[in-house]
């Protein structure tokens, strides 16, 4: 054995010996104390007990005095820092309510609350009678079972929570419903002793001022339920699609279970949270039953077995209800995830319209600049009121139609057409009821709407091109008799500062053309000539005074090109255009458009009754005739892209210079719609078809599914007249003897504007068929025939010729007969002055033949 090992062995023996000695010594001492205690007399024992009692009593007295001392200090602290300073007055807290938006479904007269607006907290307050008793019981059972016994603070629960935290047993909640309510309405959630002391004091004081039901009802109106829902009403609609007062027992248990931890128990988040919610629901029901809040066992068991269904289509058991579509799993991502806005374009417009009315009725003013010079406008203040005032806004929206429009605009291929900045082609549309002025749908851009109160092309001003012609020129000119439905207008440019103006889209001119064809073919020349004859300023006044346009400018009122061709300085909105075109459908009556019918405050008082205003903008006969012509535009003119079968449709397209803006305004017997298309950059829209006509067809065809085609209104005050196709005057025998064959036709016109003069344009002449010239004395009788020629003087502009030039006396009589020679002996009219230089008083009637 080595020296090291011997040394370790010796050390172990010494340690063992010392341990034995200590153990034996302790045993001897214990034995001596037992013997001494056994030998004590009763008097000694009693003396020792008195001494121990004195010591304990002294300690207890010190503790009691210390507690009294600290209680006095605490009372002084409360009196100095809290009393009459931190108490909670429930009436003093502004529990801001969400504003409710109402609308109707297609074919229904029932108002449906489709959305809430909120600025911070999405809350709809419930009255006591609207809160189901089972929801109250569920809250008490899971959150505070001694709620009806304590005075605001559950001391037993608080002590248990403190001891658990101190001893490492885990953090436990000791807050009562009263304390949670205080936390909810004050927003004070600091983890400090001071906050907890203040909360306890407030809870005790609160229960002295309010009864238990008031406290519990307020709690259920303020507690957070996840999904941006505050209070049971918005939560009930979010999770179950129904009002809180209609919840079943099982649904109440499921809903109240969310409040403990919404991120864990929200059934709409994931399968995991759905399963958690089910577990929590069963625990709530079990607590209710054990605490006697559910009296019948059968009721308890039925609630446990109920397949609660959530708004996403899943039951509490994770089963998908028939009729719902399961979300695609593991779908391949095609791009960045798009977050859809809360508000539709329609809702955004309602907010704006109501806010502007608030500015008016409440006489709101801009705020004073703050220290940094910032100013809150009266309008923005009004928007804040709309969001957090707890109003009920009854909109004119048709929820079905709005959904149809949004679906078409979100999925359209047009958004794939981009400008040089890679920005998508935009389209916007407003659909309204032409009889009531109610806007039923509105979309302000293509693709998914990603932001609230964002740019809305439907209500932004843009030029509308030729879509303005019916309302700026032809309807007002027909209404006052400047033209009639039988009028003929010369499709030929005028000389404007040495240039031929205006140009038609086709760059082709046809000469003498009927009003109907001028509109159907969208001839710019005819529109300009008619507008100048009617009066450019009169056109401006008609649109602003009769058709409600507020976006036109004084510059527009002086420019024939602006008023006749729709190239307005700023532009118009689709809302204005839809309302204007509605006049054609509603027998000439214009009705101001509206997006909402009334607004109520949180107490149900009507504060805005948004009645519409109607007035006669044009005669019934004018509306009827324009309606008839605009139907031709769709069936055989430029508006063919808007056509869909099974419905009467009228409308007019529009294109601005270089096709930077495209437009279509149209109508059916049921609805009117206007649509604009273009780029934010105002670049040229390259498209073989009009995007607006196509979108009109897509949206309106779906809106009209299942609707019968009643056709349009008939109209009194119309007569059929036989007129000349070249002059628009009553036909004569000469009109039937025209080179081209008979020029006699029957046209329907308003009786009060029917032509009364006979045609003076057709003139019987001797015509040399060999020389194709008016006969001269040199032409043999065998070559001469009697025909009617057009006695119409037209100023030639840049040698532009049109088909009917070959039949005008002025052309046929120029020079000698090409074959036989000789000079024409008939009288011919003089050429007119330069028409572009004439003012209104000098405008020649040769432009127009009514």
Secondary structure as GFF3:
##gff-version 3
##sequence-region A 1 850
A	DSSP	alpha_helix	3	39	.	.	.	ID=ss1
A	DSSP	alpha_helix	42	81	.	.	.	ID=ss2
A	DSSP	three_ten_helix	90	92	.	.	.	ID=ss3
A	DSSP	beta_strand	99	104	.	.	.	ID=ss4
A	DSSP	beta_strand	111	117	.	.	.	ID=ss5
A	DSSP	beta_strand	122	123	.	.	.	ID=ss6
A	DSSP	three_ten_helix	128	130	.	.	.	ID=ss7
A	DSSP	alpha_helix	133	143	.	.	.	ID=ss8
A	DSSP	alpha_helix	155	166	.	.	.	ID=ss9
A	DSSP	alpha_helix	177	186	.	.	.	ID=ss10
A	DSSP	alpha_helix	193	209	.	.	.	ID=ss11
A	DSSP	alpha_helix	212	222	.	.	.	ID=ss12
A	DSSP	beta_strand	229	230	.	.	.	ID=ss13
A	DSSP	alpha_helix	232	240	.	.	.	ID=ss14
A	DSSP	three_ten_helix	244	246	.	.	.	ID=ss15
A	DSSP	alpha_helix	249	258	.	.	.	ID=ss16
A	DSSP	alpha_helix	262	265	.	.	.	ID=ss17
A	DSSP	alpha_helix	271	290	.	.	.	ID=ss18
A	DSSP	alpha_helix	297	305	.	.	.	ID=ss19
A	DSSP	alpha_helix	345	361	.	.	.	ID=ss20
A	DSSP	alpha_helix	378	388	.	.	.	ID=ss21
A	DSSP	beta_strand	392	398	.	.	.	ID=ss22
A	DSSP	alpha_helix	399	411	.	.	.	ID=ss23
A	DSSP	three_ten_helix	413	416	.	.	.	ID=ss24
A	DSSP	beta_strand	426	432	.	.	.	ID=ss25
A	DSSP	beta_strand	439	443	.	.	.	ID=ss26
A	DSSP	three_ten_helix	457	459	.	.	.	ID=ss27
A	DSSP	three_ten_helix	465	468	.	.	.	ID=ss28
A	DSSP	alpha_helix	469	469	.	.	.	ID=ss29
A	DSSP	pi_helix	470	474	.	.	.	ID=ss30
A	DSSP	alpha_helix	475	479	.	.	.	ID=ss31
A	DSSP	beta_strand	488	491	.	.	.	ID=ss32
A	DSSP	beta_strand	494	496	.	.	.	ID=ss33
A	DSSP	beta_strand	499	501	.	.	.	ID=ss34
A	DSSP	beta_strand	511	514	.	.	.	ID=ss35
A	DSSP	alpha_helix	515	520	.	.	.	ID=ss36
A	DSSP	alpha_helix	524	534	.	.	.	ID=ss37
A	DSSP	alpha_helix	536	541	.	.	.	ID=ss38
A	DSSP	pi_helix	542	546	.	.	.	ID=ss39
A	DSSP	alpha_helix	554	558	.	.	.	ID=ss40
A	DSSP	alpha_helix	560	565	.	.	.	ID=ss41
A	DSSP	alpha_helix	574	585	.	.	.	ID=ss42
A	DSSP	beta_strand	589	591	.	.	.	ID=ss43
A	DSSP	beta_strand	596	600	.	.	.	ID=ss44
A	DSSP	beta_strand	606	609	.	.	.	ID=ss45
A	DSSP	beta_strand	614	616	.	.	.	ID=ss46
A	DSSP	alpha_helix	620	636	.	.	.	ID=ss47
A	DSSP	three_ten_helix	640	642	.	.	.	ID=ss48
A	DSSP	beta_strand	650	655	.	.	.	ID=ss49
A	DSSP	three_ten_helix	657	659	.	.	.	ID=ss50
A	DSSP	beta_strand	661	667	.	.	.	ID=ss51
A	DSSP	beta_strand	672	678	.	.	.	ID=ss52
A	DSSP	alpha_helix	691	703	.	.	.	ID=ss53
A	DSSP	beta_strand	718	724	.	.	.	ID=ss54
A	DSSP	alpha_helix	733	736	.	.	.	ID=ss55
A	DSSP	beta_strand	744	750	.	.	.	ID=ss56
A	DSSP	three_ten_helix	751	753	.	.	.	ID=ss57
A	DSSP	beta_strand	762	768	.	.	.	ID=ss58
A	DSSP	beta_strand	773	774	.	.	.	ID=ss59
A	DSSP	three_ten_helix	781	783	.	.	.	ID=ss60
A	DSSP	beta_strand	784	790	.	.	.	ID=ss61
A	DSSP	three_ten_helix	803	807	.	.	.	ID=ss62
A	DSSP	alpha_helix	809	812	.	.	.	ID=ss63
A	DSSP	three_ten_helix	835	837	.	.	.	ID=ss64
A	DSSP	three_ten_helix	840	842	.	.	.	ID=ss65
A	DSSP	three_ten_helix	845	847	.	.	.	ID=ss66
A	DSSP	beta_strand	848	849	.	.	.	ID=ss67
###
